[in-house]
Amino acid sequence: MAAPRMLLILSENWTMTSGRDLAALVRWSREAEDAGFDSVMISEHVVLGPDAGTLGLMANPREYAAPGNQDPATSWPSSLMLLSAIAAVTTRLRLVAGAVLAPLRHPLPLAKDLATLDLLSQGRLVVLPTVSWSRDEYAALGVPFERRGRLLDEHLAAWETLWRDTPASFDGPAYPFRDVYLEPKPYRPGGPELWFGGSTLHPALLRRIVRYGHGFNPLGRPAPAELDALARAMREAGRDPAELEMVGGTRAVFPGPDAVADLDRALDTIPEQMAQGFGTFCVKPSQFTDDPYDVAAFCRRVMSRVSPP
């Protein structure tokens, strides 16, 4: 069995450092690459509103942010700008722009930014486009929350056209354009790899994965029936399910609200997930250490633990 590929989550690590200390995240990326990590991920929000915390704050601040469990003042720096800085100090590390909220933007400037970052990093960019959950965020930007799924679908179709054609034309109802020249094109023909994820494998998500997806990054553990449905849909579309990168994760168990989790216990779940077809695994350092200068050693510990003898 191949060794797992490890992905370092750089968002939401503010128990380790200040939300303004973005240089730390750049340093951690370089340290992760040196330790043998495959990739880093940064997610985004443009703004947050009161609905970010309607369910009360997470029990342990090291948990993952979820709808309604976070302080609206949580720091969410621009993922694409930060990944550009990381691209400049790394050579091999893949750069995963997680939770890119496409409906909050027009596809022309967003396609340009993604193409530029992919070219800058020589094809290391991975994009996880999504719609997110915050009505307040959509209201602040004047975008109808109820249309977010249709707008995402239109983005995906527009990106495909823009990254392929010169000039490019598109007849979508929200974003029509004619004879535009988007240059430079991405490094990779067809554009950055696209991952998709969600809490359930609903029909729209399944359709997007089959049509555009290079990877599946679910929130939590999908049921066997969902994985079977995904494989079946891929085959019916003439695609090999094995070509889809399956992205799993580590599950931290906190002994208390102010304590870090045990790393070995979290990593023990990887073999079972690999048996289900997952090969890339997310780990968030602040769940296992409070020391911002421990990330290099932490990444080495992870790689020594998951690497085959």
C-alpha positions as a printed NumPy array, in Angstrom:
array([[  0.   ,   0.   ,   0.   ],
       [  1.317,   3.446,  -0.955],
       [  2.285,   5.891,   1.755],
       [ -0.413,   8.456,   2.582],
       [ -0.027,  12.032,   1.417],
       [ -0.311,  14.491,   4.288],
       [ -1.947,  17.914,   4.081],
       [ -1.337,  20.616,   6.699],
       [ -4.361,  22.782,   7.516],
       [ -3.185,  26.383,   7.927],
       [ -6.555,  28.003,   8.723],
       [ -7.963,  28.296,  12.233],
       [ -4.68 ,  27.826,  14.112],
       [ -5.085,  30.959,  16.218],
       [ -4.516,  29.142,  19.525],
       [ -0.892,  28.903,  18.349],
       [ -0.329,  32.421,  17.055],
       [ -2.083,  35.718,  16.398],
       [ -4.517,  36.004,  13.517],
       [ -2.295,  38.819,  12.228],
       [  0.879,  36.691,  12.211],
       [  0.615,  35.515,   8.625],
       [  4.39 ,  35.135,   8.377],
       [  4.067,  32.177,  10.742],
       [  1.816,  30.374,   8.26 ],
       [  4.345,  30.945,   5.492],
       [  7.103,  29.576,   7.748],
       [  5.017,  26.53 ,   8.662],
       [  4.468,  25.797,   4.964],
       [  8.182,  25.74 ,   4.281],
       [  8.704,  23.519,   7.317],
       [  5.935,  21.168,   6.164],
       [  7.545,  20.848,   2.742],
       [ 10.937,  20.124,   4.307],
       [  9.356,  17.403,   6.466],
       [  7.802,  15.654,   3.474],
       [  4.216,  16.921,   3.576],
       [  2.397,  16.866,   0.253],
       [  0.277,  20.003,   0.613],
       [ -1.119,  22.845,   2.689],
       [ -4.691,  24.146,   2.743],
       [ -6.087,  27.594,   3.489],
       [ -9.848,  28.198,   3.572],
       [-11.658,  31.51 ,   3.449],
       [-14.477,  33.782,   4.404],
       [-14.71 ,  37.273,   2.94 ],
       [-16.535,  38.625,   5.986],
       [-18.507,  37.096,   8.848],
       [-21.658,  38.301,  10.575],
       [-23.592,  37.411,  13.727],
       [-24.797,  34.102,  12.281],
       [-21.237,  32.772,  12.598],
       [-21.829,  32.197,  16.31 ],
       [-25.553,  31.477,  16.608],
       [-24.991,  27.981,  18.017],
       [-22.439,  29.087,  20.606],
       [-18.682,  28.882,  20.436],
       [-16.945,  25.543,  19.971],
       [-16.168,  23.72 ,  23.227],
       [-12.425,  23.692,  22.507],
       [-10.991,  26.546,  20.386],
       [ -8.781,  23.987,  18.598],
       [-11.81 ,  22.327,  16.971],
       [-12.656,  22.944,  13.334],
       [-14.813,  25.942,  12.585],
       [-18.311,  24.947,  11.518],
       [-21.549,  26.786,  10.723],
       [-22.623,  28.738,  13.799],
       [-19.808,  27.727,  16.173],
       [-17.261,  30.547,  15.826],
       [-16.606,  34.115,  16.905],
       [-17.481,  36.446,  13.991],
       [-14.18 ,  38.246,  14.694],
       [-12.184,  35.107,  13.771],
       [ -9.321,  35.921,  11.399],
       [ -9.806,  34.648,   7.832],
       [ -7.03 ,  36.141,   5.667],
       [ -7.247,  36.081,   1.891],
       [ -6.375,  32.526,   0.94 ],
       [ -5.147,  33.29 ,  -2.584],
       [ -2.844,  36.107,  -1.477],
       [ -1.422,  33.983,   1.319],
       [ -0.931,  30.994,  -0.986],
       [  0.946,  33.276,  -3.377],
       [  3.409,  34.086,  -0.598],
       [  3.751,  30.382,   0.175],
       [  4.318,  29.589,  -3.5  ],
       [  7.295,  31.953,  -3.458],
       [  9.123,  30.086,  -0.671],
       [  8.312,  26.486,  -1.672],
       [  9.015,  24.362,  -4.735],
       [  7.097,  21.088,  -4.376],
       [  4.257,  21.673,  -1.921],
       [  0.764,  21.663,  -3.377],
       [ -1.3  ,  24.746,  -2.536],
       [ -4.937,  23.941,  -1.737],
       [ -7.321,  26.896,  -1.813],
       [-10.035,  25.371,   0.335],
       [-13.6  ,  26.673,   0.435],
       [-13.215,  29.272,  -2.325],
       [-16.587,  31.041,  -2.166],
       [-17.068,  31.511,  -5.889],
       [-20.639,  32.925,  -5.805],
       [-19.394,  35.953,  -3.869],
       [-17.296,  37.052,  -6.858],
       [-17.596,  37.518, -10.61 ],
       [-15.989,  34.613, -12.506],
       [-13.742,  36.817, -14.677],
       [-11.485,  38.256, -11.927],
       [-11.621,  35.024,  -9.936],
       [-10.629,  32.924, -12.949],
       [ -7.78 ,  35.39 , -13.562],
       [ -6.523,  35.153,  -9.97 ],
       [ -6.646,  31.357,  -9.981],
       [ -4.901,  31.124, -13.339],
       [ -2.163,  33.502, -12.195],
       [ -1.516,  31.576,  -8.98 ],
       [ -1.452,  28.275, -10.855],
       [  1.075,  29.692, -13.304],
       [  3.146,  31.278, -10.535],
       [  3.333,  27.962,  -8.664],
       [  3.924,  25.959, -11.871],
       [  0.793,  23.892, -11.525],
       [  0.747,  23.337,  -7.773],
       [ -2.634,  24.976,  -7.16 ],
       [ -5.688,  22.942,  -6.132],
       [ -9.048,  24.728,  -5.805],
       [-12.01 ,  23.623,  -3.704],
       [-14.92 ,  25.813,  -4.86 ],
       [-17.995,  25.857,  -2.666],
       [-21.01 ,  27.94 ,  -1.631],
       [-20.653,  27.999,   2.195],
       [-23.397,  28.543,   4.749],
       [-23.484,  32.152,   6.038],
       [-26.507,  34.182,   4.994],
       [-24.924,  37.228,   6.647],
       [-21.862,  36.948,   4.407],
       [-23.995,  36.805,   1.267],
       [-26.162,  39.699,   2.437],
       [-23.104,  41.871,   3.103],
       [-21.908,  41.331,  -0.462],
       [-25.342,  41.74 ,  -2.02 ],
       [-25.508,  38.202,  -3.431],
       [-28.764,  36.222,  -3.161],
       [-28.135,  33.322,  -0.804],
       [-30.794,  31.177,  -2.475],
       [-28.978,  31.367,  -5.835],
       [-25.568,  30.309,  -4.559],
       [-25.654,  26.795,  -6.025],
       [-26.663,  28.002,  -9.493],
       [-24.013,  30.713,  -9.359],
       [-21.322,  28.162,  -8.47 ],
       [-22.35 ,  25.98 , -11.415],
       [-22.084,  28.993, -13.695],
       [-18.608,  29.788, -12.342],
       [-17.403,  26.27 , -13.07 ],
       [-18.667,  26.394, -16.641],
       [-17.214,  29.883, -17.171],
       [-13.798,  28.914, -15.758],
       [-13.62 ,  25.945, -18.106],
       [-14.264,  28.223, -21.065],
       [-11.921,  30.999, -19.927],
       [ -8.998,  28.673, -19.207],
       [ -9.396,  26.911, -22.573],
       [-10.504,  29.408, -25.2  ],
       [ -8.93 ,  32.562, -26.661],
       [-11.07 ,  34.559, -27.122],
       [-13.707,  33.151, -24.766],
       [-17.468,  33.642, -24.828],
       [-20.066,  32.468, -22.334],
       [-23.862,  32.712, -22.33 ],
       [-24.66 ,  32.121, -18.643],
       [-27.675,  34.021, -17.298],
       [-25.743,  35.725, -14.486],
       [-22.322,  36.209, -16.088],
       [-22.53 ,  36.464, -19.902],
       [-19.453,  37.683, -21.772],
       [-18.305,  37.759, -25.383],
       [-14.873,  37.567, -26.999],
       [-12.763,  38.172, -23.897],
       [ -9.056,  37.396, -23.725],
       [ -8.023,  36.025, -20.33 ],
       [ -4.237,  35.825, -20.265],
       [ -2.063,  34.334, -19.055],
       [ -3.711,  30.942, -19.011],
       [ -3.085,  28.58 , -16.073],
       [  0.066,  26.493, -15.986],
       [ -1.879,  23.26 , -16.46 ],
       [ -4.026,  22.766, -19.554],
       [ -7.612,  23.043, -18.407],
       [ -6.712,  24.924, -15.251],
       [ -6.024,  23.999, -11.615],
       [ -7.235,  20.703, -10.229],
       [-10.648,  21.002,  -8.583],
       [-11.714,  19.252,  -5.383],
       [-15.263,  19.238,  -4.066],
       [-16.634,  18.451,  -0.637],
       [-19.612,  18.719,   1.655],
       [-21.287,  17.206,   4.682],
       [-23.411,  14.929,   2.474],
       [-23.044,  13.688,  -1.071],
       [-26.138,  15.509,  -2.312],
       [-27.089,  15.394,  -6.022],
       [-25.546,  18.764,  -6.94 ],
       [-22.245,  17.844,  -5.282],
       [-22.215,  14.461,  -6.985],
       [-22.862,  16.104, -10.342],
       [-20.025,  18.61 ,  -9.858],
       [-17.545,  15.924,  -8.84 ],
       [-18.363,  13.749, -11.83 ],
       [-18.274,  16.662, -14.275],
       [-15.297,  18.666, -13.021],
       [-13.713,  16.954, -10.04 ],
       [-10.178,  15.739,  -9.529],
       [-10.728,  15.101,  -5.808],
       [-13.366,  14.489,  -3.13 ],
       [-12.819,  16.102,   0.282],
       [-15.894,  15.294,   2.404],
       [-16.69 ,  16.911,   5.732],
       [-16.554,  13.965,   8.123],
       [-16.714,  10.338,   7.099],
       [-18.999,   9.482,   4.17 ],
       [-21.182,   6.412,   4.507],
       [-20.242,   3.339,   2.423],
       [-23.421,   3.828,   0.396],
       [-22.276,   7.347,  -0.544],
       [-18.874,   6.075,  -1.688],
       [-20.596,   3.372,  -3.733],
       [-22.871,   5.979,  -5.328],
       [-19.868,   8.133,  -6.187],
       [-17.989,   5.253,  -7.808],
       [-21.08 ,   4.22 ,  -9.745],
       [-21.703,   7.763, -11.005],
       [-18.075,   8.08 , -12.111],
       [-18.262,   4.84 , -14.089],
       [-21.584,   5.8  , -15.665],
       [-19.949,   9.027, -16.886],
       [-17.086,   7.055, -18.417],
       [-14.611,   8.019, -15.706],
       [-12.46 ,   5.672, -13.648],
       [-13.238,   6.141,  -9.916],
       [ -9.559,   5.507,  -9.202],
       [ -8.612,   8.794, -10.876],
       [-10.419,  10.746,  -8.136],
       [ -8.173,  11.83 ,  -5.259],
       [ -9.902,  10.874,  -2.009],
       [ -9.121,  13.253,   0.845],
       [ -9.651,  12.074,   4.425],
       [ -8.613,  13.51 ,   7.744],
       [ -7.573,  13.03 ,  11.317],
       [-10.116,  13.149,  14.115],
       [ -8.836,  14.892,  17.246],
       [-10.202,  13.758,  20.597],
       [ -9.683,  16.476,  23.204],
       [ -9.41 ,  15.423,  26.867],
       [-10.749,  18.83 ,  27.953],
       [-11.719,  22.299,  26.684],
       [ -8.206,  23.69 ,  27.153],
       [ -6.151,  20.658,  26.107],
       [ -4.573,  19.454,  22.883],
       [ -5.374,  16.03 ,  21.458],
       [ -3.16 ,  12.95 ,  21.233],
       [ -1.517,  12.789,  17.802],
       [ -0.969,   9.038,  17.707],
       [ -4.624,   8.39 ,  18.482],
       [ -5.687,  10.67 ,  15.645],
       [ -3.302,   9.073,  13.151],
       [ -4.505,   5.581,  14.088],
       [ -7.566,   6.154,  11.882],
       [ -5.538,   6.478,   8.675],
       [ -5.137,   2.758,   7.804],
       [ -8.906,   2.214,   7.99 ],
       [ -9.524,   5.196,   5.724],
       [ -6.876,   3.998,   3.268],
       [ -8.683,   0.68 ,   3.057],
       [-11.75 ,   2.656,   1.924],
       [ -9.757,   4.302,  -0.867],
       [ -8.591,   7.522,   0.789],
       [ -4.983,   8.509,   0.171],
       [ -4.562,  12.148,   1.254],
       [ -5.123,  13.19 ,   4.872],
       [ -5.663,  16.573,   6.523],
       [ -4.15 ,  17.43 ,   9.894],
       [ -4.454,  20.731,  11.787],
       [ -1.378,  21.407,  13.946],
       [ -3.11 ,  23.463,  16.649],
       [ -5.165,  20.422,  17.58 ],
       [ -1.985,  18.694,  18.751],
       [  0.432,  21.43 ,  19.85 ],
       [  0.234,  24.96 ,  21.258],
       [  3.799,  25.902,  20.296],
       [  4.133,  27.913,  17.049],
       [  7.794,  26.911,  16.867],
       [  6.998,  23.195,  17.14 ],
       [  5.489,  22.851,  13.654],
       [  8.679,  21.603,  11.982],
       [  9.113,  18.879,  14.596],
       [  5.364,  18.184,  14.558],
       [  5.429,  17.616,  10.783],
       [  8.409,  15.276,  11.136],
       [  6.535,  13.34 ,  13.844],
       [  3.545,  12.966,  11.547],
       [  5.63 ,  11.766,   8.608],
       [  7.632,   9.294,  10.69 ],
       [  4.374,   7.895,  12.061],
       [  2.62 ,   7.428,   8.699],
       [  5.581,   6.44 ,   6.522],
       [  5.931,   2.7  ,   5.858],
       [  8.92 ,   0.994,   7.509]])
